[in-house]
Amino acid sequence: MRQGRALAALMILAMAGCGGLRREAPTAPSRPPPPASRPTVPPAGPPAAPPAVSPADRAYSTGVAAMAEANYEKALEMFSAAWKESPGHTGVAKDYPEALTGLKSSGDEAFRQGRLEEAGRRWSSALRFLSHPADKGKPLPFTKADLKAGIDQLSEGLMEKGLVEYRKGNLESAIASWRAILSYDPSHAEAARSVQTATTQLENLKKIGPPK
């Protein structure tokens, strides 16, 4: 009798336990969040144009290139043009004295090598550029008086050389010496008169012809 009651109690407990156990519905796997949208980048426009080079800077750059090639006269011409466009140009103020000294030194070298006409042209150019405002107050290894003295000495030497050739009857050689002076000093009156006189004599001799 007791066994029957115990068995019945066990069955009731088993049924109660089965009823209490509930299966949970499987949860759906979580989905990853959608990727963040990238900000739209506007299409690139044309590349920005480089800043325009001013006429003063362009002339100055040309002068620097000429100075690097020892073409000091062209360098000074370009520096002068840059200064005219932009008075007080810092690059010109820095490089002008060096170019002027280079021009004077190149004339000295031409004189040492006997290229007298070239020396005269370079010294005369240096004398002309010496009065530029870009050179005001800058120390130089020579003075205006030095240049003038060198030019005068050169002209005297060429005048004498021409007279020697003239006295020998070498009119063409004499004319060449005097014209060399006029190539760097067109205002040299004595050289101009000598060229005119010798040229007239040479033309007359050509008309007469060689002696028979």
C-alpha positions, 0 to 999 in steps of 0.5 A: 500500500505504501509502495503504491502511494510512493510510486504514485507520488513519483509519477506526479513529480515526474509529470510536473517536472516534464511540464516545467521544462520548456524549450527555448526557441533558438535565437537568430544570429545577430547581424553585423551593423551596416558599414559606415558610409564614406564621405563623398569626395568632390572630384579634383579640379585642375591643378593650381597654376604656379604663381606668376613670375614678375618681369623684375624677377625674370630679368634678375634670373637671366642676369644670374645665369649670365653671371654664372657664365662669366658674361658680366656685361649681359648680367649687368644689363639684366640687373639694370632692367630688373632694378628699373622694374622694381627699384631696390630689388634685393637680389640685384642689390646683392649681386650687382657689385660682384658682376661689376667687379667681374666685368672690370677683372675680365677687362684686366685679363684681356689687357694682360693677354694683349686683347686691347680692344676687348679690354677697352670695351669691358673697361668702358662698360664697367665705367658706364655701369658704375654709376647705377643706383644699385651700386651706390655705397657698395665697396669695390676693389677699384674706383672710377678714377682707376677705370678712366686712367686705364682707358686713357692709357690704353687709348694713348698706346693704340694711338701711338701704335697707329702713328708708328704704322702710319709712318711706315706707310701701313695705312690699313694697320694704322686705321685698325689701331685707331678704329679699335679706340673708337669701338669703346670710345666713339667720342675720341676726337683724335682717333676719329680725325686720324681714321678719316685722314688715313682712310682718305689717303688710302682711297687716293692711293688705290685710285692712283694704283701701284707704281709702274 
